[in-house]
Amino acid sequence: METITSISNAFATGGIWMWAILIVQIISFAIIAERVFKLYFLRKQSQKQMAHAFEKSIKSGDLERTVDKAKRAGFMNPIGAITQAGAQAALDMGGKEEIQARMDEVILNETSKLETRTPFLAMLGNVGTLLGLLGTIVGLIKSFASVANVDPATKSEMLTQGISMAMNTTAYGLIMAIPALVMYAVLTNKTNQLTEDMNQAALKVFNWLSFSYESTPKRTPRKSKY
């Protein structure tokens, strides 16, 4: 109960800047929750392990079966979409360049999905800190104004209010910014791990498609001079 009272008093003295920081904090918490759920819970399985499910059908030249299996891989297993693009290119009698181009297109799309919204956490952390600093400046201005323009009877009260606003907004801005910046680093590291895993899995599939199943142009044998 005492904690709730302290928080309400802090918001009362901090003014509009405390509410602005709260809005930024709610947005950062929403982004953190969504990214943690997507990166840690929905993407548990290694893409390199998933890629081995397509190895046998690719090496046997059964690309129709590879495409069908890739379609059933699920939207949270991007190696399925990558394999489908590469196998379809091979079915269309494409060479290495076309296989790689189609796979790279899907890889770029999947990478952007992994990285989406995470960079906002760094920006929100900085905004929270700056809002706290702005509240500090406003509180100090209020304190100095009270010293200059107010009668001695109310000077002490207004000076206390201004300093309280400055300290509360500074503290709350840091309380909001620190978790956002920490989670930005954590989520960025996880994104890099998932991206590297996906790229390695895609490279395996590309090698199987390129060296085990590649259409080559027909060559006309040279006529002998003799």
SERO-4910 file (N, C-alpha, C, O; in steps of 0.05 Angstrom, whole numbers):
BEGIN
 pado doro    nc1    nc2    nc3   cac1   cac2   cac3    cc1    cc2    cc3    oc1    oc2    oc3
  Met    A     17    -24      0      0      0      0     17     25      0     11     45    -14
  Glu    A     39     24     16     57     47     17     70     52    -10     75     75    -18
  Thr    A     77     30    -25     89     32    -51     70     46    -71     79     63    -86
  Ile    A     45     38    -70     25     50    -88     22     80    -82     20     96   -101
  Thr    A     22     86    -56     20    115    -49     44    130    -59     41    153    -68
  Ser    A     68    119    -57     92    132    -66     92    137    -96    100    158   -106
  Ile    A     82    116   -110     81    119   -140     61    140   -148     66    157   -166
  Ser    A     37    141   -135     17    161   -141     27    189   -135     22    208   -149
  Asn    A     42    192   -112     53    218   -105     74    227   -126     76    250   -133
  Ala    A     90    207   -135    110    213   -156     98    223   -181    107    242   -194
  Phe    A     75    210   -190     62    219   -214     48    246   -210     47    262   -228
  Ala    A     39    251   -185     26    277   -180     46    300   -181     40    321   -192
  Thr    A     70    295   -171     90    316   -171    105    318   -197    115    339   -205
  Gly    A    107    295   -211    122    295   -237    107    307   -260    119    316   -279
  Gly    A     81    309   -258     65    322   -278     63    307   -304     64    282   -304
  Ile    A     60    321   -326     55    309   -352     78    292   -362     74    274   -377
  Trp    A    102    298   -353    126    284   -362    126    255   -352    135    237   -366
  Met    A    115    251   -328    113    223   -318     94    207   -335     99    183   -341
  Trp    A     72    218   -343     52    204   -360     63    199   -388     58    178   -400
  Ala    A     79    218   -398     91    214   -424    111    191   -423    112    174   -442
  Ile    A    127    189   -402    146    167   -399    131    141   -396    140    120   -406
  Leu    A    108    141   -381     92    117   -378     82    106   -405     82     82   -410
  Ile    A     73    124   -423     64    116   -449     87    102   -465     83     82   -477
  Val    A    111    115   -464    134    103   -477    141     76   -465    148     57   -480
  Gln    A    138     73   -439    144     47   -426    124     26   -434    132      3   -438
  Ile    A     99     32   -436     79     13   -444     85      3   -473     82    -21   -478
  Ile    A     92     22   -491     98     14   -518    123     -5   -518    123    -25   -533
  Ser    A    143      2   -503    167    -15   -502    161    -43   -491    172    -63   -501
  Phe    A    144    -44   -470    137    -70   -459    121    -87   -480    125   -111   -481
  Ala    A    104    -74   -495     89    -89   -516    108   -100   -537    105   -123   -546
  Ile    A    128    -84   -546    147    -94   -565    164   -117   -554    168   -137   -568
  Ile    A    173   -114   -529    189   -135   -516    173   -161   -515    184   -182   -521
  Ala    A    148   -159   -506    132   -184   -503    128   -197   -530    130   -222   -532
  Glu    A    122   -182   -551    117   -193   -577    142   -206   -589    141   -228   -600
  Arg    A    165   -192   -586    190   -203   -596    200   -227   -581    210   -246   -593
  Val    A    197   -228   -555    205   -251   -539    188   -275   -547    198   -297   -549
  Phe    A    162   -271   -550    144   -293   -558    152   -304   -585    153   -328   -589
  Lys    A    158   -286   -604    164   -295   -632    192   -308   -633    195   -329   -646
  Leu    A    212   -296   -620    239   -305   -623    247   -328   -605    264   -345   -612
  Tyr    A    234   -330   -582    242   -351   -562    222   -374   -561    230   -396   -554
  Phe    A    197   -369   -566    177   -391   -563    168   -403   -589    165   -427   -592
  Leu    A    163   -386   -610    154   -396   -636    177   -406   -653    173   -422   -671
  Arg    A    202   -398   -648    224   -406   -664    244   -423   -648    268   -416   -647
  Lys    A    235   -444   -636    252   -461   -620    270   -479   -637    293   -483   -631
  Gln    A    258   -491   -658    272   -511   -673    294   -500   -691    290   -479   -703
  Ser    A    317   -513   -691    339   -504   -708    333   -508   -737    323   -529   -745
  Gln    A    338   -487   -753    333   -489   -781    352   -508   -795    345   -520   -815
  Lys    A    376   -511   -784    395   -530   -796    385   -559   -793    388   -575   -810
  Gln    A    372   -564   -770    360   -591   -766    336   -595   -785    332   -616   -796
  Met    A    320   -573   -788    297   -575   -806    306   -580   -835    292   -594   -850
  Ala    A    329   -569   -843    338   -572   -870    343   -601   -878    340   -609   -901
  His    A    352   -617   -858    358   -645   -864    333   -661   -872    335   -683   -884
  Ala    A    310   -650   -866    285   -664   -874    282   -664   -905    267   -680   -916
  Phe    A    296   -646   -919    293   -644   -948    317   -656   -962    317   -658   -987
  Glu    A    337   -665   -947    362   -674   -960    357   -698   -978    366   -699  -1001
  Lys    A    343   -718   -968    339   -743   -983    324   -739  -1009    332   -749  -1030
  Ser    A    302   -723  -1007    286   -719  -1032    301   -702  -1052    298   -706  -1076
  Ile    A    317   -683  -1043    333   -667  -1062    354   -684  -1076    357   -683  -1100
  Lys    A    369   -699  -1060    391   -715  -1071    380   -737  -1089    395   -746  -1107
  Ser    A    356   -746  -1085    344   -766  -1102    332   -754  -1127    323   -769  -1145
  Gly    A    331   -727  -1129    320   -714  -1152    290   -711  -1152    278   -703  -1171
  Asp    A    277   -718  -1129    248   -717  -1127    240   -689  -1117    233   -685  -1094
  Leu    A    242   -669  -1135    238   -642  -1128    208   -635  -1123    202   -617  -1107
  Glu    A    190   -649  -1136    162   -645  -1131    155   -652  -1102    140   -637  -1089
  Arg    A    166   -674  -1092    162   -681  -1064    175   -661  -1045    165   -654  -1024
  Thr    A    198   -650  -1053    212   -630  -1037    195   -605  -1034    192   -594  -1013
  Val    A    183   -596  -1056    165   -573  -1056    141   -578  -1038    134   -560  -1022
  Asp    A    129   -601  -1040    106   -608  -1023    113   -608   -993     98   -598   -977
  Lys    A    136   -620   -987    145   -620   -959    151   -592   -949    145   -586   -926
  Ala    A    163   -576   -966    170   -549   -958    145   -532   -952    145   -516   -934
  Lys    A    124   -537   -967     99   -522   -963     87   -528   -936     73   -512   -924
  Arg    A     92   -553   -925     80   -562   -900     98   -555   -876     92   -564   -854
  Ala    A    120   -541   -881    139   -536   -859    129   -517   -838    138   -518   -815
  Gly    A    110   -500   -845     99   -481   -825    112   -453   -828    135   -451   -836
  Phe    A     96   -432   -821    105   -405   -826    128   -396   -807    141   -377   -812
  Met    A    131   -411   -785    153   -404   -766    178   -419   -772    198   -418   -756
  Asn    A    179   -434   -793    203   -448   -802    210   -438   -830    203   -450   -850
  Pro    A    225   -416   -831    230   -403   -857    246   -420   -876    245   -415   -901
  Ile    A    260   -440   -867    275   -457   -885    257   -472   -904    265   -479   -926
  Gly    A    231   -475   -897    212   -487   -915    207   -470   -939    207   -479   -961
  Ala    A    202   -444   -934    197   -425   -956    222   -422   -973    220   -420   -997
  Ile    A    246   -422   -960    271   -419   -975    275   -444   -993    283   -441  -1016
  Thr    A    271   -467   -981    274   -492   -997    254   -494  -1020    261   -502  -1042
  Gln    A    230   -485  -1014    209   -486  -1035    218   -468  -1059    214   -476  -1082
  Ala    A    228   -445  -1053    237   -426  -1074    260   -439  -1090    260   -437  -1115
  Gly    A    279   -450  -1077    302   -462  -1091    294   -487  -1107    303   -490  -1130
  Ala    A    277   -504  -1095    269   -528  -1109    252   -522  -1133    253   -535  -1154
  Gln    A    235   -501  -1130    218   -493  -1153    235   -482  -1176    229   -486  -1199
  Ala    A    256   -468  -1169    274   -457  -1189    288   -480  -1204    291   -479  -1228
  Ala    A    296   -501  -1188    308   -524  -1201    288   -539  -1219    295   -548  -1241
  Leu    A    263   -541  -1210    242   -553  -1227    238   -538  -1253    232   -550  -1274
  Asp    A    241   -512  -1251    238   -495  -1275    263   -495  -1293    265   -479  -1311
  Met    A    281   -514  -1287    305   -518  -1302    324   -494  -1300    339   -487  -1318
  Gly    A    324   -481  -1276    342   -459  -1271    370   -470  -1262    372   -491  -1251
  Gly    A    390   -454  -1268    417   -461  -1259    423   -450  -1231    405   -442  -1217
  Lys    A    448   -451  -1224    456   -442  -1197    448   -413  -1192    439   -407  -1170
  Glu    A    452   -396  -1212    446   -368  -1207    417   -363  -1201    410   -347  -1183
  Glu    A    399   -376  -1216    371   -372  -1212    362   -384  -1185    346   -373  -1171
  Ile    A    373   -408  -1178    367   -420  -1152    375   -401  -1130    359   -397  -1111
  Gln    A    399   -391  -1131    409   -373  -1110    393   -348  -1109    386   -338  -1087
  Ala    A    386   -336  -1132    370   -311  -1132    343   -315  -1119    335   -298  -1103
  Arg    A    329   -336  -1125    303   -341  -1113    305   -346  -1083    288   -337  -1068
  Met    A    325   -361  -1075    329   -367  -1047    337   -341  -1032    327   -336  -1009
  Asp    A    354   -325  -1043    362   -300  -1030    338   -281  -1026    337   -267  -1006
  Glu    A    320   -281  -1045    296   -264  -1043    280   -271  -1018    271   -254  -1003
  Val    A    276   -297  -1014    261   -306   -990    277   -301   -965    266   -294   -944
  Ile    A    304   -306   -966    321   -301   -942    319   -272   -933    317   -267   -909
  Leu    A    320   -253   -952    317   -225   -944    291   -219   -931    289   -204   -912
  Asn    A    270   -231   -942    243   -227   -930    241   -238   -902    230   -225   -884
  Glu    A    252   -262   -898    251   -275   -871    269   -260   -851    262   -258   -828
  Thr    A    292   -249   -861    309   -234   -843    296   -209   -833    298   -201   -810
  Ser    A    281   -195   -851    267   -171   -843    246   -177   -822    240   -161   -805
  Lys    A    233   -201   -824    213   -209   -804    227   -212   -776    215   -205   -756
  Leu    A    251   -223   -776    265   -227   -751    273   -201   -738    272   -198   -714
  Glu    A    280   -181   -754    291   -156   -744    270   -135   -739    275   -115   -727
  Thr    A    245   -140   -747    224   -120   -745    219   -112   -716    218   -129   -699
  Arg    A    215    -87   -712    208    -74   -687    229    -73   -665    229    -56   -648
  Thr    A    249    -91   -666    269    -91   -645    285    -65   -644    290    -55   -622
  Pro    A    293    -53   -667    308    -27   -665    293     -5   -651    305     14   -642
  Phe    A    266     -7   -650    250     14   -636    257     15   -607    253     36   -594
  Leu    A    266     -7   -595    271     -8   -566    294     11   -559    293     25   -539
  Ala    A    315     13   -576    336     32   -571    326     60   -573    333     77   -556
  Met    A    309     66   -592    298     93   -595    280    100   -571    282    122   -561
  Leu    A    263     81   -563    245     86   -540    261     90   -514    253    107   -498
  Gly    A    283     75   -511    299     79   -487    311    107   -486    311    120   -466
  Asn    A    320    116   -509    331    144   -511    310    165   -507    314    185   -494
  Val    A    286    160   -518    264    179   -514    256    180   -485    251    202   -474
  Gly    A    254    157   -471    248    157   -442    268    173   -426    260    189   -408
  Thr    A    294    169   -432    315    184   -418    312    214   -423    315    230   -405
  Leu    A    307    222   -448    305    250   -455    280    263   -443    281    286   -435
  Leu    A    258    248   -441    234    258   -428    239    263   -398    231    283   -387
  Gly    A    254    244   -386    262    248   -358    279    273   -354    276    288   -335
  Leu    A    298    277   -373    315    300   -372    299    326   -376    305    346   -363
  Leu    A    280    325   -394    263    348   -399    247    355   -375    244    378   -367
  Gly    A    236    334   -361    222    339   -336    240    351   -315    231    368   -299
  Thr    A    265    342   -315    285    353   -296    289    383   -301    289    399   -282
  Ile    A    293    390   -326    298    418   -333    273    435   -325    276    457   -314
  Val    A    249    425   -332    225    440   -325    222    444   -295    215    465   -286
  Gly    A    229    422   -280    227    424   -251    247    444   -240    240    459   -221
  Leu    A    271    445   -251    291    464   -241    283    493   -248    287    511   -232
  Ile    A    272    496   -272    263    523   -280    241    532   -260    241    555   -252
  Lys    A    223    514   -254    202    520   -235    213    528   -208    203    546   -195
  Ser    A    234    513   -199    246    519   -173    259    547   -173    255    562   -154
  Phe    A    274    553   -194    288    579   -194    268    602   -197    272    624   -187
  Ala    A    246    597   -212    226    617   -215    212    623   -189    205    646   -183
  Ser    A    209    603   -172    196    607   -146    213    624   -128    203    640   -112
  Val    A    240    620   -130    258    636   -114    257    666   -121    260    683   -104
  Ala    A    253    671   -147    255    699   -157    228    714   -155    229    738   -150
  Asn    A    206    700   -159    181    715   -163    160    710   -141    138    722   -143
  Val    A    164    693   -122    143    686   -103    150    697    -75    174    700    -68
  Asp    A    130    703    -60    134    714    -33    146    692    -15    142    669    -20
  Pro    A    160    700      5    174    681     23    157    660     35    166    638     42
  Ala    A    131    665     39    113    646     52    109    621     36    108    599     47
  Thr    A    108    623      9    103    600     -9    128    591    -24    128    572    -39
  Lys    A    150    606    -19    175    600    -34    185    572    -29    193    558    -47
  Ser    A    185    564     -3    196    537      4    179    515     -8    190    495    -17
  Glu    A    153    518     -8    135    497    -19    139    494    -49    141    471    -59
  Met    A    141    516    -64    145    514    -93    172    504   -100    176    490   -120
  Leu    A    192    511    -84    219    501    -88    220    471    -85    233    457   -100
  Thr    A    206    461    -65    204    432    -60    190    418    -83    199    397    -91
  Gln    A    168    429    -93    154    417   -115    170    416   -140    170    395   -154
  Gly    A    185    437   -146    202    437   -170    224    416   -168    229    402   -188
  Ile    A    237    414   -146    259    395   -142    247    366   -143    260    348   -154
  Ser    A    223    363   -131    211    336   -132    204    328   -160    208    305   -168
  Met    A    194    346   -176    188    340   -204    214    332   -219    214    313   -234
  Ala    A    235    347   -214    261    341   -227    271    314   -220    279    299   -238
  Met    A    271    307   -195    281    281   -186    264    258   -195    274    237   -204
  Asn    A    238    261   -193    219    239   -201    221    233   -231    221    210   -239
  Thr    A    221    253   -247    222    249   -276    249    237   -285    250    220   -303
  Thr    A    270    246   -272    296    234   -278    297    205   -271    306    188   -287
  Ala    A    288    198   -247    288    170   -238    271    152   -256    279    131   -264
  Tyr    A    246    162   -262    228    146   -278    238    142   -306    234    121   -318
  Gly    A    250    163   -317    261    161   -344    283    139   -346    284    124   -365
  Leu    A    299    138   -325    320    117   -324    308     89   -319    317     69   -331
  Ile    A    288     88   -302    274     62   -296    262     51   -322    262     27   -326
  Met    A    251     69   -339    239     60   -364    260     53   -384    257     33   -399
  Ala    A    282     68   -386    302     65   -407    319     40   -403    326     27   -423
  Ile    A    327     34   -379    346     12   -374    336    -14   -384    350    -28   -399
  Pro    A    311    -23   -376    302    -49   -387    299    -49   -417    304    -70   -430
  Ala    A    291    -26   -429    287    -25   -458    314    -29   -472    315    -44   -492
  Leu    A    335    -16   -462    361    -19   -475    373    -46   -470    387    -57   -488
  Val    A    369    -58   -447    379    -85   -441    366   -105   -459    379   -122   -471
  Met    A    339   -103   -462    324   -122   -479    331   -117   -509    329   -136   -524
  Tyr    A    338    -93   -516    346    -88   -544    371   -104   -550    373   -116   -571
  Ala    A    391   -104   -531    415   -119   -535    410   -149   -536    421   -164   -552
  Val    A    393   -159   -518    386   -187   -516    372   -197   -541    379   -217   -553
  Leu    A    352   -181   -550    337   -189   -574    353   -187   -599    350   -203   -618
  Thr    A    371   -167   -601    388   -165   -624    407   -189   -626    411   -199   -648
  Asn    A    417   -197   -603    435   -221   -603    420   -246   -611    430   -262   -627
  Lys    A    395   -249   -602    379   -272   -609    372   -271   -639    373   -292   -653
  Thr    A    366   -248   -649    360   -244   -678    384   -252   -695    381   -266   -715
  Asn    A    408   -244   -686    432   -251   -701    437   -281   -701    445   -293   -721
  Gln    A    431   -294   -678    434   -324   -677    415   -338   -696    423   -356   -710
  Leu    A    390   -329   -696    370   -341   -714    376   -336   -743    372   -353   -760
  Thr    A    386   -312   -749    393   -306   -777    416   -323   -786    416   -333   -809
  Glu    A    436   -326   -769    459   -342   -776    451   -372   -780    460   -385   -799
  Asp    A    434   -381   -763    424   -409   -765    408   -412   -791    411   -433   -805
  Met    A    392   -393   -798    376   -394   -823    394   -393   -847    390   -408   -867
  Asn    A    415   -376   -847    433   -374   -870    449   -400   -874    453   -408   -896
  Gln    A    457   -412   -852    472   -437   -854    454   -459   -865    463   -476   -881
  Ala    A    429   -460   -856    410   -480   -866    405   -475   -896    404   -494   -911
  Ala    A    402   -450   -903    397   -444   -932    421   -452   -949    418   -461   -972
  Leu    A    445   -448   -938    469   -456   -953    470   -486   -958    479   -495   -979
  Lys    A    462   -501   -937    461   -530   -941    442   -538   -964    449   -553   -981
  Val    A    419   -526   -963    399   -532   -984    409   -524  -1012    405   -538  -1031
  Phe    A    421   -500  -1013    432   -491  -1039    453   -510  -1049    454   -515  -1073
  Asn    A    471   -519  -1032    491   -538  -1041    479   -564  -1051    489   -575  -1071
  Trp    A    459   -574  -1037    446   -599  -1046    433   -594  -1074    435   -611  -1091
  Leu    A    419   -572  -1077    406   -566  -1102    426   -561  -1125    421   -569  -1147
  Ser    A    448   -548  -1118    467   -541  -1139    484   -564  -1149    488   -567  -1173
  Phe    A    492   -581  -1130    511   -602  -1137    497   -629  -1141    508   -647  -1155
  Ser    A    474   -632  -1130    460   -658  -1133    438   -657  -1155    430   -677  -1166
  Tyr    A    429   -632  -1160    408   -630  -1181    412   -603  -1194    403   -582  -1183
  Glu    A    424   -603  -1217    429   -578  -1232    424   -583  -1262    436   -602  -1273
  Ser    A    407   -567  -1274    403   -570  -1303    427   -558  -1317    436   -536  -1310
  Thr    A    437   -571  -1337    460   -561  -1352    452   -560  -1382    438   -577  -1392
  Pro    A    461   -539  -1396    454   -536  -1424    467   -559  -1440    489   -568  -1435
  Lys    A    452   -567  -1460    462   -589  -1477    485   -578  -1495    484   -556  -1505
  Arg    A    505   -594  -1498    528   -586  -1514    529   -603  -1539    524   -627  -1539
  Thr    A    535   -589  -1561    538   -604  -1587    567   -613  -1589    586   -597  -1588
  Pro    A    572   -639  -1593    599   -649  -1594    613   -637  -1619    602   -634  -1640
  Arg    A    639   -631  -1615    655   -620  -1637    661   -642  -1657    666   -665  -1651
  Lys    A    661   -634  -1682    668   -653  -1703    699   -656  -1705    714   -636  -1703
  Ser    A    706   -680  -1708    735   -685  -1710    746   -675  -1737    732   -678  -1757
  Lys    A    770   -664  -1737    783   -655  -1761    793   -678  -1778    799   -675  -1802
  Tyr    A    796   -700  -1765    808   -723  -1779    786   -743  -1786    793   -764  -1798
***
